[in-house]
């Protein structure tokens, strides 16, 4: 069981991110207000994620904000589905009860199923799916004016390696909040802000300090300033070898 399967837990982890790990991308006041509302004004938010509740997932009538939470990752969906099935079979068998300190079991050995293409597909599908429902959200809650997308991004960090040598420092680091493939999708989103939470993009071994939370005003995205990465050269950090 992944702790990120629980939306309340996702928000709990997000709220524990220190402010020096938060980036308000365009330094605009509206994004700052929304970040502070979700992170700090917990008492204003109502969990609306029950099965029969009219979407989206969270409501803040006090500040007239509603928020939908979505998850994206960089794994092959079929391999990920099979692993989830195997984890459930293990849990149902009672075997995992013998190992109470183990939270997650990886059931498919020696298979590296992360990829940049899977990452893009997951991201695009999630954002476009929820973007298509925004009019419904507003119909469900006509007294609430602002809409926020909260993206829980479970992918790893990536590098663009210019040669297929897997020598990461011959290329460039992937800046996901500057990536044209992702940001152009967000620019189309009919929302007031996007909170992009990335708990697993950790690059401490490379001495790189990235934000864990990026808050974006989609209307301020400048497509001419975005980076076009070469899909064929993208490797996640686990595959990149370091020079000694």
Buried (B, 14 or more C-beta within 10 A) or exposed (E): EEEBEEBEEBBEBBEEBEEEEBBBBBEBEBBBBBBBBBBEBEEBBBEBBEEEEEBBBBBBEEBEBBBBBBBBBBBBEEBBEBBBEBBEEBEEEEEBEEEEEEEEBEBEEEEEBBBBEBBBBBBBBBBEEBBEEBEEBBEBBEEBEBBBBBBBBBBBBBBBBEEEEBBBEBBBBBEBBBBBBBBEBBBEBBBBBBBBBBBBBBBEEBEEEBBBBBBBBBBEBEEEEBBEBEEEBBBBBEBBEEEE
